[in-house]
Amino acid sequence: MGTEKAGRRQALIVFVDETGFSFQARPARTWAPRRRPPVLRRKSQWRQISTIAALAICLGQPLIVIWDRSQGHRARVVKEYLATDREISVEWLPPYAPELNPDEYCHGNVKEQIRNAMPESVEKMQQQVDRGFNRLRKHPELLLSFFHHAGLRVKRLT
């Protein structure tokens, strides 16, 4: 049951997004001696690591999941699961509107931090991605800025 506060029921609102990290990420601009551009050698595999992240605001129940319209979210198995749990409701973002999901900025920040990294293995890449998310956890003001950038007036995170 949800908690009551000033006659209104509170909810836990969660923005969810997933992305992939690969060895084919586009390198960032960097400095190098004149006429000697840096050479980054990367493995040619595509998506190696898939991540899912969730940013939550407010406390209580029911759980409201806000996500994009990706195929996986609309899969039969997901619909069947959601039909069994009355405490979870889903709100869909508009099609082709990643700028409205603060979680997109979370993934983008981690990808930007490791853009010029050249991990030697999938395990090393996983470590770098984990460090990126751990760094974000230590900076709630940065996470809050992702909500603001998505046009949401959020004062604090839970």
NORJOLIN-V68065 format. One record per residue. SS is DSSP state (h for helix, s for strand, l for the rest). PHI is phi in radians with two decimals (none if undefined). Layout:
SS&PHI  SS&PHI
This chain:
l&none  l&-1.35  l&-1.50  s&-1.77  s&-2.51  l&0.93  l&1.37  s&-1.99  s&-1.49  l&-1.55  l&-2.43  s&-1.61  s&-1.84  s&-2.19  s&-1.60  s&-2.14  s&-2.69  s&-2.28  s&-2.71  s&-2.09  s&-2.01  s&-2.43  l&-1.45  l&-1.80  l&-1.06  l&-1.24  l&-1.20  l&-1.48  l&-1.17  l&-2.63  l&-1.65  l&-2.74  l&-1.03  l&-0.95  l&1.13  l&-2.36  l&-1.11  l&-1.19  l&-2.02  l&-1.88  l&-1.76  l&-2.18  l&-1.18  l&-1.69  l&-1.36  l&-1.47  s&-1.10  s&-1.97  s&-2.25  s&-1.92  s&-2.22  s&-2.32  s&-2.30  s&-2.42  s&-1.96  s&-2.02  s&-2.32  l&1.22  l&-2.29  l&2.02  l&-2.23  l&-1.34  s&-1.60  s&-1.97  s&-1.74  s&-2.00  s&-2.61  l&-1.41  l&-1.70  l&-1.10  h&-0.99  h&-1.10  h&-1.23  h&-1.75  l&-1.14  h&-1.01  h&-1.09  h&-1.20  h&-1.05  h&-1.12  h&-1.11  h&-1.09  h&-1.19  h&-1.57  l&-2.07  l&-1.31  l&-1.51  s&-1.96  s&-2.17  s&-2.07  s&-2.07  s&-1.67  l&-1.30  l&-1.10  l&-1.04  l&0.97  l&-2.31  h&-1.09  h&-1.15  h&-1.58  l&-1.87  h&-1.06  h&-1.16  h&-1.04  h&-1.25  h&-1.09  h&-1.10  h&-1.06  h&-1.12  h&-1.14  h&-1.08  h&-1.12  h&-1.14  l&-1.94  l&-1.02  l&-1.70  l&-1.24  l&-2.22  l&-1.11  l&-1.50  l&-2.70  h&-1.08  h&-1.09  h&-1.16  h&-1.11  h&-1.04  h&-1.09  h&-1.16  h&-1.12  h&-1.04  h&-1.07  h&-1.08  h&-1.21  h&-1.09  h&-1.09  h&-1.09  h&-1.04  l&-1.49  l&-2.25  h&-1.06  h&-1.15  h&-1.23  h&-1.06  h&-1.09  h&-1.13  h&-1.14  h&-1.12  h&-1.10  h&-1.12  l&-1.44  l&1.49  l&-1.82  l&-1.58  l&-2.03  l&-1.64  l&-2.69  l&-1.83  l&-1.63
